[in-house]
Amino acid sequence: MLKFLFSIFIAWLLYKLVFDLLIPGYKVTKQVRRQMSDMQEHMRQQYESQQGAQQGQPQGPSSPPESKKVDKGDYLDFEEIK
């Protein structure tokens, strides 16, 4: 009788291990891998679209765009005095 109860207990432990740990772990791993591959694909598409947009620009040394001077009025730099 004790041997039978022990084998039932072991079977229950194996059942819990498989259905509460292994199968959910497999599903989570599969989902994370799929999300990572989707994210990598999205990043690759963004990179390619940026490269395509840059191909339309002139290839010479790029000069920084001329910025307009903004009148700051009576602005004084703040310096902390101790």
Contacts in CASP RR format, 6 or more apart in sequence:
PFRMAT RR
TARGET T0000
AUTHOR 0000-0000-0000
METHOD contacts of the structure
MODEL  1
MLKFLFSIFIAWLLYKLVFDLLIPGYKVTKQVRRQMSDMQEHMRQQYESQ
QGAQQGQPQGPSSPPESKKVDKGDYLDFEEIK
END
